[in-house]
Amino acid sequence: MTITIKHVIGPELAPYIEDLARLRIHVFRDFPYLYDGTIAYEERYLNTYLQSPDSVVILALDGEKVVGASTGLPMADETPDFQAPFLQSSFDVNRIFYCGESVLLKDYRGRGIYKEFFSGREDHALALRFTYCTFCAVERPEDHPLRPADYAPLDEIWRRFGYERHDEIRTQYRWKDIDNDAETEKPMVFWMKRIGGFA
């Protein structure tokens, strides 16, 4: 099977919104996110990327099928909830490119696509003269009842890609877990990488 990597910018994402929404719901049901999502919410969430002229979504396509995607946009184009941890820090929101998520179906992992997702977003951010790339990750306890025995955190991979964990930059986001009846707040920690020396 041949995988094609395609970059779409801003409103070019429109034809892929539903596919990306379904992909996010499918992949994020797994630990550690355990996300019980809806198409309606996903489409509202992804509308932020449609509205940002400098957003990028890197798609992994198997023929016409979207099997993976990685999103990013200027932090200044994100919603206040995403900006808040940085507005309270020493970092300038206008110098930060936010990497939303990288989702890839299990059958397509281990082929270097994940690395392409990260390098593609960083190249896009560099072309726009951003200084930092950042993303956030959920924190789950090691004794969580739904944690698989073979679960391997991605921390070492992120460090290998040049990202550093910033424990001083934290937030909480709400969503419904697959084993809960209502939304609950989840602790999130940010990781950052300096990609350029731009002032």
N, C-alpha and C positions, 0 to 999 in steps of 0.2 A: 504494500500500500504506500502511495506517495502522499506526503503531507506538504501542503502549500501554506506558507506564512504570508499573511496579507495585513497591511497596515491601513486602517481607516481613520480619518481625521474628522472630528466634530460631527456635523450633520451627515457625513457619509456612513455613520453607524446605523442610520434609520432602518435599512432593510434587514439588519441583523438583530434588532432589539429583542424580538420574541425568542429567537434561538439562543441568544446570550442569557436572557432571563431564565429559560428552562435549564441551561447548562449550570448557571449559578445555583439554582435550587437543587439540582441533582448532586453536584459535587459538595456543596456545603452541608448536605445532610450528614456527611461523615464526620467523625471526630477529627479535630477538636471543636468545630463550629456547631454541629448538631442542629443546623438551622432548618426550621419548618417554615419555608417561605411560600409566597403566593405570587402568581404572575402579575397581578395588579400592583403590588408593592414594588416588585422588581422593575416594572416599566416606569414607575415614578422615580425610582432611584436612578435608573439609567438615563432618564431625561436630562439630568445634570450634565452628562457627557455630550448629549446632543446639543445642548445650549452653549457649550464651551467651544469656541472656534479653535482652540489650541489643545483640545483633548486628543488622545490617541487610544485606539483599541487595536491590539495586535491579535489577529485571529489565526488559529491553526485549523486548516480545512482539509478534510479527507474527501476529495471530490467536492460536492456542494455542502457536505455536512460539517457544521461547526463542532469540532471536538475539543477545542481549547480556546481560551481568550485571556488577555491581560490588559488591564485598563489603567489609564493615567490621565491626569489633568493638572493645570496649575492650581496650587492650593488656594489661591485667591478666587478661583472660580467654584470652589467647593462650598458646601452649606456651612452656616455658622457652627454647627455641631462638630464638624471636622476641623475647622480652623481654631476653635477655642483653646485646645491644649498649647498651640503655638503662640497664640496671642498672649498667653500667660507665661511664655518662656522668653529667652533672649534671642530666639531666631526670628528673622523677618519673613513673614508669610509670603511676601512678594518674591522671595528668592527660592521658594520651595516648590518642587513638583511632587504631587501626591500620586503614589502608585496604589491604585485601589485594590486590585486583587489579581491573582493568576489562578485560573481554574483549568484543569485538564483531565479528561476522562482517563480512568485507570489503564485502559488498554494501550494508551499512547504515551505513558510515562517511561522514563529511562532512555529517551532518544535524543536528549539535548534540547527539547522544545522549551522546557522551563528556563534554561539559560538564555535562549533566544528571546524569551519574553522580557527578561530583565534587561538585557543589553539593548533591545529595541526601544524600551521606554527610556532608558538612560540616554541613548543617542538622540531621541526626540527632544528630551529635556535639555540636552547640551545645545542642540540647534536653536533652541529658544533662549539660550543663555541663562539657564537656571543654575544655581550654586549647589543645591541639595536635591536628592531624591529621598522620599520617606514612604514608609508603609506602616500599618499597625497590625498586630497579631493578638488574638484572644489568648488569655491565660486560663488554663484549666488545672485543677489540682491533680497531682499524680495518682491519687486514689479515686479518681472519678469513676463511678460505676460503669460508664459506657466507654471508658478508655480501652481500646484493643490491646491485647497482650503484646502484639508485635508493633505497636505504634512507635514511630521514630520522629521526634520533633525535627523541624527544618532549620533550627538555629545554626548548626554548623554549616549548612549550605549557604545560608544568608551571610554568615561571616566570610565564607570563601568568596562570595560575590562582592565583598567589601563593605557590608553594612554593619553598623554597630548598634547594639541595643541601648536605648536611652531610658533608663528607669525613672528619670525625673520628668519625662513627658508621658503622661498617662491620661486615659479617659475611660468612660464607660458607655457602651452602646446597648440598646435594648433589642432583643428579638425573642421569638418563641422557640424553645428547644423542642426536639421531636418527642421528648418524654415528659413535656410540661403542658399544662392547659392554658397558661398565660405567659406573656412576655416577662422577662426578668433582665436586670442589668448584668452585663458581662464586663469584667475588667480587661482593658486593652492597653498594650504597651507599644510604643513607637520605636522603629528602627530607622537609622538614617545613614546616608552615604554622601560625602562631598564629591561632586562630580566635576566641578569647575571652580576657577578662581575669580569668578565674576563678582564685582562689587554690587 
